[in-house]
Amino acid sequence: MLAQVDRTVVSADGTVLSVSEAGTGRAVVIVGGAFDHRGTPYLDRVVQALATDHRVVTYDRRGRGSSGDTTPWSIEREADDFRAVTESIQSPVTALGICVGVGVVLHGIAAGAPVDGALLWEPPYRASVDPHAEDVVFADLLDEHIASGRRGAAVRAFLAQVLDVPMGQIAGLRLKPTLWRALLADAHVLARDVRMLNGLAIPERALASVGVPVLVASGTDSPNWMGPAARAAAEAIPGSEHTVVPGQGHVPDPDALHGLLAQVRTAQH
């Protein structure tokens, strides 16, 4: 097990964020999916793979894990959080956004976070959704579930509508009590992720203001809408590229991410 350093960072509004880092080398800040943050099993595997030659930084987003949660929540405050974490590193930083973490990374870069390149894995936008519409109806529904104590309903709706997980697979998750409890723990912040993702429409204005090398990647074994979504996101980011990775699904092998980061580093030079 790699030695891990735990620390805190204070965001612009005073929110205390819990941060961990491992390894040495070029810094990479990871923002995982809706249910993946500091110390969760999949993100731990990614950290282990990347820390062989990177300084890998992860953090609990506000309202998750052991980070604070100053209200009211906003996309701008999440962007400030990302910027505060990257500024605390004081060395060149590459960002890795996975699934909904892509939204945080993109808004953070657009807000001026000191990042000089990014790898984005399968942003769950819908290429067919009108980018000029501000559809928050689904996010409001998730908030209503939480307000009524229906955390399970919020998780099921998010998995089905945002990640396109079949209902049979969602039902099977309840047969794994430890995993299901972990999903329920983050149910109250899922509506935020829908808003962070612009109601699942590609946020053209934010993406157009990204001025660093970006590689958007998708896998051949993912749901068939994710490839076009990744391609559309790449088209909206000036100078970015889209690549398709054979044999990878929506939860990619950490070694595949390691190889893609090498491509980002090449573009940075």
C-alpha positions as CSV (number, residue, x, y, z in Angstrom):
1,M,0.0,0.0,0.0
2,L,1.3,3.4,-0.9
3,A,2.0,5.9,1.8
4,Q,-0.8,8.4,1.9
5,V,-0.8,12.1,3.0
6,D,-4.1,13.5,4.3
7,R,-4.7,17.2,4.6
8,T,-7.4,19.8,4.3
9,V,-7.9,22.7,1.9
10,V,-10.2,25.7,2.6
11,S,-12.3,26.8,-0.4
12,A,-13.3,30.4,-1.2
13,D,-16.5,30.3,0.9
14,G,-14.7,28.8,3.9
15,T,-15.7,25.2,3.2
16,V,-13.1,22.7,4.5
17,L,-12.3,20.0,2.0
18,S,-10.6,16.7,2.8
19,V,-7.7,15.9,0.5
20,S,-5.5,12.9,0.1
21,E,-2.4,12.3,-2.0
22,A,-0.1,9.5,-2.8
23,G,3.0,8.9,-5.0
24,T,5.5,11.3,-6.5
25,G,5.9,12.8,-10.0
26,R,3.7,15.1,-12.0
27,A,0.6,16.0,-10.1
28,V,-2.8,14.7,-11.3
29,V,-6.0,15.7,-9.5
30,I,-8.8,13.2,-9.9
31,V,-12.5,14.0,-9.7
32,G,-14.4,10.7,-9.8
33,G,-18.0,9.8,-10.6
34,A,-21.1,10.4,-8.4
35,F,-20.3,7.6,-6.0
36,D,-16.5,7.7,-6.3
37,H,-14.5,10.0,-4.1
38,R,-11.6,9.8,-1.7
39,G,-11.1,6.3,-0.4
40,T,-13.9,4.5,-2.4
41,P,-12.8,1.1,-3.8
42,Y,-12.6,2.0,-7.5
43,L,-10.9,5.3,-6.9
44,D,-8.4,3.6,-4.7
45,R,-7.5,1.3,-7.6
46,V,-7.0,4.3,-9.9
47,V,-4.8,6.0,-7.3
48,Q,-2.7,2.8,-7.0
49,A,-2.2,2.6,-10.8
50,L,-1.4,6.2,-11.3
51,A,0.8,6.8,-8.2
52,T,3.6,4.6,-9.7
53,D,4.8,7.8,-11.5
54,H,2.4,10.6,-10.5
55,R,1.6,12.6,-7.4
56,V,-2.1,11.7,-7.3
57,V,-4.5,14.0,-5.4
58,T,-8.1,13.1,-4.6
59,Y,-10.6,15.0,-2.5
60,D,-14.1,14.7,-1.1
61,R,-16.4,17.1,-2.9
62,R,-18.5,19.3,-0.7
63,G,-21.3,17.4,1.0
64,R,-19.4,14.1,0.5
65,G,-17.2,12.0,2.7
66,S,-15.6,14.1,5.4
67,S,-15.6,17.5,3.6
68,G,-17.8,20.3,4.8
69,D,-20.9,21.6,3.0
70,T,-21.6,25.3,3.1
71,T,-25.0,26.3,1.7
72,P,-26.3,27.3,-0.7
73,W,-24.7,24.9,-3.1
74,S,-23.8,26.2,-6.6
75,I,-21.8,25.2,-9.6
76,E,-19.6,28.2,-9.0
77,R,-18.8,27.0,-5.5
78,E,-17.9,23.5,-6.8
79,A,-15.6,25.2,-9.3
80,D,-14.0,27.2,-6.5
81,D,-13.4,23.9,-4.6
82,F,-11.6,22.4,-7.5
83,R,-9.5,25.6,-8.0
84,A,-8.6,25.6,-4.3
85,V,-7.4,22.0,-4.4
86,T,-5.3,22.6,-7.6
87,E,-3.9,25.8,-6.2
88,S,-2.8,24.0,-3.0
89,I,-0.5,21.7,-5.1
90,Q,1.9,24.5,-6.3
91,S,3.2,22.6,-9.2
92,P,2.0,21.8,-12.8
93,V,-1.3,19.9,-12.5
94,T,-3.1,17.6,-14.9
95,A,-6.8,16.9,-14.2
96,L,-8.6,13.6,-14.6
97,G,-12.4,13.7,-14.6
98,I,-14.4,10.5,-14.6
99,C,-18.1,10.5,-15.5
100,V,-19.8,13.3,-13.6
101,G,-16.4,14.4,-12.3
102,V,-15.9,15.7,-15.9
103,G,-18.4,18.5,-15.1
104,V,-16.5,19.6,-12.1
105,V,-13.2,19.6,-14.0
106,L,-14.5,21.6,-16.9
107,H,-16.2,24.2,-14.8
108,G,-13.1,24.4,-12.6
109,I,-10.8,25.0,-15.6
110,A,-13.2,27.5,-17.1
111,A,-13.2,29.4,-13.7
112,G,-9.4,29.7,-13.8
113,A,-8.1,26.6,-11.9
114,P,-4.3,26.3,-12.6
115,V,-4.5,23.1,-14.8
116,D,-2.5,22.7,-17.9
117,G,-4.2,19.6,-19.4
118,A,-7.0,17.3,-18.7
119,L,-8.2,13.7,-19.4
120,L,-12.0,13.3,-19.4
121,W,-13.5,9.8,-19.3
122,E,-17.0,9.5,-20.7
123,P,-18.9,12.6,-19.6
124,P,-22.5,11.5,-19.3
125,Y,-24.0,14.3,-21.4
126,R,-26.5,13.5,-24.0
127,A,-25.4,14.8,-27.4
128,S,-29.1,15.0,-28.5
129,V,-30.2,17.3,-25.6
130,D,-30.7,20.9,-26.5
131,P,-27.6,22.8,-25.1
132,H,-29.6,26.0,-24.8
133,A,-32.3,24.4,-22.6
134,E,-31.9,24.6,-18.8
135,D,-33.9,21.5,-17.8
136,V,-33.7,21.1,-14.0
137,V,-36.9,19.1,-13.7
138,F,-35.0,15.8,-13.1
139,A,-32.8,17.5,-10.5
140,D,-35.8,18.9,-8.7
141,L,-37.3,15.4,-8.7
142,L,-34.2,14.0,-7.0
143,D,-34.4,16.8,-4.4
144,E,-38.0,15.9,-3.8
145,H,-37.1,12.2,-3.2
146,I,-34.5,13.3,-0.6
147,A,-36.9,15.7,1.1
148,S,-39.4,12.9,1.5
149,G,-36.8,10.5,2.8
150,R,-36.8,8.4,-0.3
151,R,-33.0,8.1,-0.7
152,G,-33.3,4.7,-2.4
153,A,-35.7,6.2,-5.0
154,A,-33.2,9.0,-5.7
155,V,-30.3,6.5,-6.3
156,R,-32.4,4.3,-8.5
157,A,-33.6,7.3,-10.6
158,F,-30.1,8.7,-11.0
159,L,-28.6,5.3,-12.0
160,A,-31.4,4.7,-14.6
161,Q,-31.6,8.2,-16.1
162,V,-28.1,9.5,-15.9
163,L,-26.0,6.4,-16.3
164,D,-28.5,4.2,-18.2
165,V,-28.1,1.3,-15.8
166,P,-30.7,-1.4,-16.5
167,M,-33.4,-1.7,-13.8
168,G,-32.5,-5.4,-13.3
169,Q,-28.9,-4.4,-12.4
170,I,-30.1,-1.7,-10.1
171,A,-32.4,-4.2,-8.3
172,G,-29.4,-6.5,-7.9
173,L,-27.4,-3.8,-6.1
174,R,-29.8,-4.0,-3.2
175,L,-28.6,-7.6,-2.7
176,K,-25.2,-6.2,-1.9
177,P,-25.9,-4.4,1.4
178,T,-22.4,-2.8,1.8
179,L,-22.5,-1.4,-1.7
180,W,-26.1,-0.2,-1.4
181,R,-25.4,1.6,1.8
182,A,-22.5,3.4,0.2
183,L,-24.8,4.5,-2.7
184,L,-27.4,5.7,-0.3
185,A,-24.8,7.8,1.6
186,D,-24.4,10.1,-1.4
187,A,-28.0,10.2,-2.4
188,H,-28.5,13.7,-1.1
189,V,-26.0,15.2,-3.6
190,L,-27.1,13.5,-6.8
191,A,-29.3,16.4,-7.8
192,R,-26.2,18.6,-7.7
193,D,-24.5,16.4,-10.2
194,V,-27.4,16.7,-12.6
195,R,-27.1,20.4,-12.3
196,M,-23.3,20.3,-12.6
197,L,-23.9,18.4,-15.9
198,N,-26.2,21.2,-17.2
199,G,-29.3,19.0,-17.1
200,L,-27.3,16.5,-19.2
201,A,-27.0,18.9,-22.1
202,I,-23.4,19.8,-23.2
203,P,-22.5,23.1,-21.6
204,E,-21.2,24.8,-24.7
205,R,-20.4,28.2,-23.1
206,A,-18.3,26.6,-20.3
207,L,-16.5,24.2,-22.7
208,A,-15.7,27.0,-25.2
209,S,-13.7,28.8,-22.5
210,V,-11.4,25.8,-21.8
211,G,-8.0,26.8,-23.0
212,V,-5.8,23.8,-22.2
213,P,-5.1,20.5,-24.0
214,V,-7.9,18.1,-23.4
215,L,-8.3,14.5,-24.3
216,V,-11.9,13.1,-24.1
217,A,-12.0,9.3,-24.1
218,S,-14.7,6.7,-24.3
219,G,-14.7,2.9,-24.5
220,T,-16.0,0.5,-27.1
221,D,-17.9,-1.5,-24.4
222,S,-19.9,1.4,-22.9
223,P,-23.6,2.1,-23.6
224,N,-23.9,3.2,-27.2
225,W,-24.8,6.8,-26.4
226,M,-21.6,7.5,-24.5
227,G,-19.3,7.6,-27.5
228,P,-21.3,10.2,-29.4
229,A,-21.6,12.3,-26.1
230,A,-17.8,12.2,-25.7
231,R,-17.3,13.1,-29.3
232,A,-19.7,16.1,-29.0
233,A,-18.0,17.3,-25.8
234,A,-14.6,17.2,-27.6
235,E,-16.0,19.2,-30.5
236,A,-17.2,21.9,-28.1
237,I,-13.8,22.2,-26.4
238,P,-11.3,24.2,-28.6
239,G,-8.4,22.1,-29.8
240,S,-9.4,19.0,-27.9
241,E,-9.3,15.4,-29.2
242,H,-11.5,12.4,-28.8
243,T,-10.2,8.9,-28.6
244,V,-11.9,5.5,-28.4
245,V,-10.3,2.8,-26.2
246,P,-11.0,-0.8,-27.2
247,G,-12.3,-3.2,-24.6
248,Q,-13.1,-0.5,-22.0
249,G,-16.6,0.2,-20.5
250,H,-17.9,3.1,-18.4
251,V,-15.7,1.9,-15.5
252,P,-12.3,1.8,-17.2
253,D,-9.3,-0.3,-16.1
254,P,-7.0,2.0,-14.2
255,D,-4.1,1.0,-16.4
256,A,-6.0,2.3,-19.4
257,L,-6.3,5.7,-17.7
258,H,-2.6,5.6,-17.0
259,G,-1.9,5.2,-20.7
260,L,-4.3,8.0,-21.7
261,L,-2.6,10.4,-19.2
262,A,0.6,9.8,-21.1
263,Q,-1.1,11.1,-24.3
264,V,-2.2,14.2,-22.4
265,R,1.4,14.8,-21.3
266,T,2.6,14.5,-24.9
267,A,0.0,17.2,-25.9
268,Q,1.3,19.5,-23.1
269,H,4.8,19.7,-24.6
